Amino acid sequence: MPRLRPAYGLFFLVIAALAFALGSWIARTSAPPKPPQWFGDWKEKVFEPLADDRLSLSDLQAQLPGELWLTASQDGPQLHYRGQLHTDEGLWHVEAELGLSADEHASLAKATGMQAGSKDQPLSAELMGQLASKPVAELALAPQEELAVGRLAVSLGDPRLRLQTEGGEAWVYPERGLTLLHKDGLLQWLRIVPRNTFVKTRPH
């Protein structure tokens, strides 16, 4: 059998290197996308406690500095906590609604005189400290830069329900108290509430 010339050996070495590089590229492109780095931490410290109806304003403050606002709605004045979450994937707008009793809503309406259509009003840090133990009733996060919904699906799994809406497709995870909306594969917003607020469906 004739011996291979050095040029032939170099040729096969190049082919082997290209094959290895191609295989590595295919493996990387076929691998599932990774969820955002901050997402796992928030799932444990914010999303799951809220789904269990045990997240307070002070708990949320520990994760995200923000401000307390008095806002108007058809149901009367509400208290919202707002902040900006800075992540490696970009900026997120975060807003939480505090849980108030009917008497507290009535007292707030009487004290402020706020009606539907009134402008939002920032509240003092002192008042926010007094309300630190109030429960968070709802939390919404909206990415300010494009984020593929698949990045979250890796961590959340398949939704229990998919609903087509005017704004896109909603994925509902009742067991997590979580709903997200995406349009053309891009996340629009993420919303978490206590799971007991979801209507339980009876088996047929």
Secondary structure, 3 states (H helix, E strand, C coil): CCCCCHHHHHHHHHHHHHHHHHHHHHHHHHCCCCCCCCHHHHHHHHHHHHHCCCCEHHHHHHHCCCEEEEECCCCCCEEEEEEEEEECCEEEEEEEEECCCHHHHHHHHHHHCCCCCCCCEECCHHHHHHCCCCEEEEEEEEECCCCECHHHHHHHCCCCEEEEECCEEEEEEHHHCEEEEEECCEEEEEEECCHHHCCCCCCC
